[in-house]
Amino acid sequence: MKKRIAFFDFDGTITTRDTLLEIIKFQKGNFKFYLGFIINSPFIIAWKAGIISNQAAKERMLQYFFGKLPVNTFQQRCDEFAANKIPELIRPKAMHEIATLKASGAEVVIVSASAENWIQQWCSMNDLQLIGTKLQVKNDLLTGKIENFNCHGQEKVNRINAAFNLSLYDEIYCYGDTKGDKPMLRLATFSFYKPFR
């Protein structure tokens, strides 16, 4: 039997929306969400214009909404989000593809720029491996910073190569929906861009 592995981007590929935005709404409510985006709009514009990095913009949002929050409180709310909200965001075609791959004996790995905190429980419930962004914690509080690098673009490839020896696999499947997934897609023997739209 051929040895297969599949790597899926999460936000926009498996889900219909960006879960960073959804977790902020879930934990803070719509009013604080929109107010926070207005306050931080200069940083969002700077990121879109290429003046600051994806990671810098993301850390700004994380610091504003979650900085100094006890990690246990944050994690509890993330687990509630994973159980109650994420299932509403999942694309049925993506889950069908995952089920088909698993039935063929493939390992399936979610590779996401979103924090592992709010995806891990959903992945565990669906028997999927996870590589995601890790949030920095000091003295049991979120700092709002990312530990090392945002799992985006080339960092997805770096993290995959650190976790797996791809030369051991006969077939590599990769699924993504943005330019940040394209380095990962280039790893594949079979790549799929926006496959579930």
N, C-alpha and C positions, 0 to 999 in steps of 0.2 A: 504493500500500500504506500502511496506517495505521502511524504511528510509535508503537511500544509500548515501555514500560519496566516492569520488575517489581522490587519491593523485598521481600526476605524477611528476617524475623528468623531467627536461627540456632538459639539454644538453646531447645529445647522445640517449635519450629516445624518445623525440618528435622531436628533431633536428638531423641532420646528422653530425653536427660538434659542437665543443665547442664554445659557443658564446662569451666567454671572448677573445679568440684568434681572432674571427671574428670582434668584436667591436674595438679591437686595430688596426687591418688592416684597417677597415672602417674609423677610425678617424685619423690614423697616416700614412697610406700608407704602402705598402709592404716593401719598403727599410728600413724605420725606425723600422718596426715590426721585421724584421730579424736581423737588427743590434742590437736592444734591447735584443733579445733573445741570441745573441752571448755574449753580455756584461754581461747579467745576468745568463748565463749558469751554473756558479758554484752553484748558489742558487737552480736552477732547479735540478741539479744533487744531491745536498744535500737533497732536498725534496724526490726525487725518492729513495734515499738510506736510508730514514727514519731518517736522522740527524736533519732536521728541520721539523716543522709541515706544513701541507697543508696551513694553514692560514698565516704562516710566509712567505712562498714562494709566495703566492698570493698577500700579501701586498707589497712585494718587487716589483712585476711586476706593481701593481697599482700605487705605488709611482713613479716608473721610468717613466711610460707612462702618468699618469694623475695627479700626485702630483702638487698642487698649481694652477690647472686649475679652472677657475670660474665655479661654479656648473651650472649656467644657460647656459653657452656655452656647457658644457658637456651634459646637459640634452637635449638641442636642437638637438645635433648630435645623441644622443641615440634614440630620437623619430624618426629621419630620418632613422636610422638603423632598428628600429622596423617596420616601414612602408614599407621600400624598400628592406631590406636584409633578415630579418627573414623569410618572406614567402618563399623564395628560399631554405631555410634550413629545412623546415618542412617535416616530413615523412607523406605521405598520409594515411597510415594505422593507424597512431596515431590519426590523425584528425577524421578518421572514427570511431575509438573506443570512442573518446571524444563525438562525435555526438550521438552515440548509448547510451552512459551513460546518457547524458543530456536528451535524449528522454525518458529514463526510469525514469526520475525524480531525478537523482543523482546530488548532488553538485559536482563540479569538481574544484580541487585546484592544481595549479602548485606549487611545492616545490623545490626551486632551490638554488644552491650555487652561481649562477651568481647574479649580483647586480640587484635589482628591477628596477633600472634606465632604463636599456635597454630591459626589458621584460614587464614592466607594460602596456605600450601602446598596445602591441600585445595582452596581456591578456584581456585588456578592450575591444578591438575590437572583441574578440571572446567570451566575456561574461564569463570569467574565473576568479576565485579568485587567488591571488598570495601571497605566502610566500617566500621571497628571502633574500639574503644578503643585508645589508644596509651599505652604504659607509659613512664614517665620513666626516662631513663638518664643517669647522671653518672659520668665517669671510667670508662666501660665497665662500670659496675655498675648493676643495677636498684636504684632507690631504694625501690620498693614503692609509689610514688605514681603517679597517673594524670597524663598530660600534658594540661593544660587540663581537659576535662570527660569524665566517663563517657558513652559513647554509648548513652544510655538516655532514654526519655521524649521530652521536647521536643528534647533534643540530637540525637536521630536525625533529626528534621525539619530542624534547623539544618544538620547535616552534609550531608543530601541536597540542600538548597537551595544550599549552598555549592558542591556538585560538579556539579549539573545544573540547567539551565533547564527546569523542568517545563512551561512554556507551549509548548515545542516538541513535546510529545508529545500524540498523540490519545487514547491510553489508558494509564492508570497502574494497575498492579496492586500491591496490598500484602497481605502475609501476616504474621500475628503470633499470639501466644498468651497475652499477659499485658497488664495495664493499662499497662505501660511501652511497649507497642507501639501503644496507641490513638492518640496524636498522629500517628504515621506512617500509620496506617490511614485517618485523616481526609484524607490527601493524595490518596487513590485515587479513580479512577472505578469501580474494582471492588476491594472489600476483602473479606478472608477472615480470620475469627477462629477459631483452632483447627481449621483445615480438614483436617488429616491424621490426626486422632485415630481 
